[in-house]
Amino acid sequence: MQEEPLPDGRGPEGFYAAAEQRIWRFQLVIAALAIMGAWWLGGVGAAAGFAVGAAVSSLNFLWLKQAVDAVTEKATGAGPSGRPEAAHGKRRLLVWKFAGRYLLIAAAAYATMKYTAWNVKALLAGLFLFVAAILAEICVEIVLALRSDQHGT
């Protein structure tokens, strides 16, 4: 059974790689625009708060992606073959990163509230950068799918 090309005309690997690249670009563009907007609306404290939230959100995305990639490799058996103890250490690090995402978010929020005059609301808004980038990617995929339907492909 041959796999059908996805909306952008590529196979699944190319489609998902392109989607991941677009998500990273969306995060950069949205973060830059939102930091400028936060600075304009709320000053340096709001811009700094949003920047910290956006950085934590991007790190969250990276660590989540690494965890999903590791689970996918394990499930499909496509992972690199090597020493079992090295793989065990890598898995342990990924588990810590997966759980540590929440600890990092909590630590950033606590440090912002306790030790800075930065705007906590801006920090929390920055934490949603990953969600905004995913929503932008969904819009792109919908447009790609509609375009491919219009062209009969």
C-alpha positions as a Python dict, from the first residue, in 0.01 Angstrom:
ca = {
    (1, 'M'): (0, 0, 0),
    (2, 'Q'): (149, 331, -112),
    (3, 'E'): (112, 635, 111),
    (4, 'E'): (-65, 934, -40),
    (5, 'P'): (121, 1264, -40),
    (6, 'L'): (7, 1508, 225),
    (7, 'P'): (-141, 1852, 147),
    (8, 'D'): (191, 2011, 55),
    (9, 'G'): (270, 1732, -193),
    (10, 'R'): (545, 1571, 13),
    (11, 'G'): (554, 1243, 194),
    (12, 'P'): (488, 1228, 569),
    (13, 'E'): (850, 1284, 675),
    (14, 'G'): (893, 1592, 457),
    (15, 'F'): (555, 1729, 558),
    (16, 'Y'): (624, 1697, 931),
    (17, 'A'): (977, 1836, 897),
    (18, 'A'): (839, 2138, 710),
    (19, 'A'): (567, 2182, 974),
    (20, 'E'): (827, 2175, 1251),
    (21, 'Q'): (1037, 2438, 1073),
    (22, 'R'): (730, 2659, 1027),
    (23, 'I'): (643, 2623, 1398),
    (24, 'W'): (992, 2742, 1494),
    (25, 'R'): (965, 3035, 1251),
    (26, 'F'): (618, 3122, 1381),
    (27, 'Q'): (755, 3122, 1737),
    (28, 'L'): (1034, 3363, 1639),
    (29, 'V'): (807, 3600, 1447),
    (30, 'I'): (526, 3597, 1705),
    (31, 'A'): (775, 3644, 1990),
    (32, 'A'): (946, 3938, 1821),
    (33, 'L'): (616, 4110, 1742),
    (34, 'A'): (470, 4040, 2086),
    (35, 'I'): (781, 4163, 2268),
    (36, 'M'): (766, 4490, 2072),
    (37, 'G'): (394, 4516, 2148),
    (38, 'A'): (447, 4442, 2516),
    (39, 'W'): (719, 4707, 2531),
    (40, 'W'): (491, 4960, 2366),
    (41, 'L'): (190, 4876, 2585),
    (42, 'G'): (356, 4797, 2919),
    (43, 'G'): (717, 4906, 2910),
    (44, 'V'): (1039, 4719, 2968),
    (45, 'G'): (898, 4502, 3248),
    (46, 'A'): (621, 4368, 3025),
    (47, 'A'): (864, 4307, 2738),
    (48, 'A'): (1108, 4125, 2967),
    (49, 'G'): (829, 3919, 3121),
    (50, 'F'): (699, 3817, 2780),
    (51, 'A'): (1052, 3737, 2659),
    (52, 'V'): (1115, 3505, 2954),
    (53, 'G'): (778, 3334, 2903),
    (54, 'A'): (847, 3296, 2531),
    (55, 'A'): (1192, 3147, 2597),
    (56, 'V'): (1046, 2896, 2843),
    (57, 'S'): (770, 2815, 2593),
    (58, 'S'): (1024, 2750, 2316),
    (59, 'L'): (1232, 2530, 2546),
    (60, 'N'): (912, 2348, 2640),
    (61, 'F'): (846, 2283, 2270),
    (62, 'L'): (1201, 2156, 2215),
    (63, 'W'): (1192, 1918, 2512),
    (64, 'L'): (844, 1795, 2423),
    (65, 'K'): (958, 1727, 2066),
    (66, 'Q'): (1263, 1536, 2190),
    (67, 'A'): (1042, 1322, 2415),
    (68, 'V'): (797, 1249, 2133),
    (69, 'D'): (1084, 1164, 1897),
    (70, 'A'): (1229, 922, 2154),
    (71, 'V'): (892, 752, 2208),
    (72, 'T'): (843, 727, 1832),
    (73, 'E'): (1189, 575, 1785),
    (74, 'K'): (1122, 326, 2063),
    (75, 'A'): (780, 232, 1925),
    (76, 'T'): (900, 188, 1567),
    (77, 'G'): (1240, 41, 1649),
    (78, 'A'): (1399, 304, 1425),
    (79, 'G'): (1626, 442, 1693),
    (80, 'P'): (2002, 436, 1673),
    (81, 'S'): (2155, 109, 1784),
    (82, 'G'): (2427, 154, 2037),
    (83, 'R'): (2525, 70, 2388),
    (84, 'P'): (2225, -8, 2609),
    (85, 'E'): (2363, 192, 2902),
    (86, 'A'): (2397, 502, 2682),
    (87, 'A'): (2037, 461, 2566),
    (88, 'H'): (1924, 423, 2928),
    (89, 'G'): (2100, 747, 3025),
    (90, 'K'): (1945, 926, 2729),
    (91, 'R'): (1598, 799, 2826),
    (92, 'R'): (1648, 912, 3185),
    (93, 'L'): (1749, 1261, 3064),
    (94, 'L'): (1442, 1276, 2841),
    (95, 'V'): (1215, 1179, 3131),
    (96, 'W'): (1369, 1457, 3340),
    (97, 'K'): (1325, 1703, 3055),
    (98, 'F'): (965, 1594, 3006),
    (99, 'A'): (883, 1641, 3376),
    (100, 'G'): (1119, 1936, 3410),
    (101, 'R'): (917, 2138, 3162),
    (102, 'Y'): (661, 2202, 3434),
    (103, 'L'): (923, 2271, 3699),
    (104, 'L'): (1086, 2524, 3467),
    (105, 'I'): (754, 2701, 3408),
    (106, 'A'): (685, 2712, 3781),
    (107, 'A'): (1037, 2836, 3859),
    (108, 'A'): (1016, 3111, 3597),
    (109, 'A'): (679, 3229, 3729),
    (110, 'Y'): (797, 3218, 4091),
    (111, 'A'): (1123, 3401, 4020),
    (112, 'T'): (941, 3666, 3819),
    (113, 'M'): (688, 3729, 4095),
    (114, 'K'): (935, 3714, 4383),
    (115, 'Y'): (1252, 3878, 4251),
    (116, 'T'): (1163, 4113, 3966),
    (117, 'A'): (927, 4395, 3890),
    (118, 'W'): (844, 4235, 3556),
    (119, 'N'): (488, 4191, 3453),
    (120, 'V'): (370, 3841, 3550),
    (121, 'K'): (76, 3864, 3311),
    (122, 'A'): (321, 3920, 3026),
    (123, 'L'): (524, 3619, 3140),
    (124, 'L'): (211, 3403, 3139),
    (125, 'A'): (119, 3535, 2794),
    (126, 'G'): (468, 3444, 2672),
    (127, 'L'): (416, 3088, 2793),
    (128, 'F'): (142, 3059, 2530),
    (129, 'L'): (386, 3131, 2244),
    (130, 'F'): (402, 2760, 2160),
    (131, 'V'): (21, 2744, 2141),
    (132, 'A'): (6, 3049, 1915),
    (133, 'A'): (268, 2896, 1683),
    (134, 'I'): (75, 2568, 1668),
    (135, 'L'): (-247, 2756, 1586),
    (136, 'A'): (-66, 2944, 1308),
    (137, 'E'): (64, 2611, 1173),
    (138, 'I'): (-288, 2468, 1179),
    (139, 'C'): (-405, 2762, 969),
    (140, 'V'): (-124, 2700, 719),
    (141, 'E'): (-214, 2331, 696),
    (142, 'I'): (-581, 2415, 640),
    (143, 'V'): (-486, 2653, 359),
    (144, 'L'): (-257, 2389, 205),
    (145, 'A'): (-532, 2128, 224),
    (146, 'L'): (-792, 2360, 72),
    (147, 'R'): (-554, 2457, -208),
    (148, 'S'): (-477, 2095, -290),
    (149, 'D'): (-852, 2018, -296),
    (150, 'Q'): (-916, 2307, -535),
    (151, 'H'): (-647, 2183, -771),
    (152, 'G'): (-780, 1828, -759),
    (153, 'T'): (-465, 1674, -618),
}
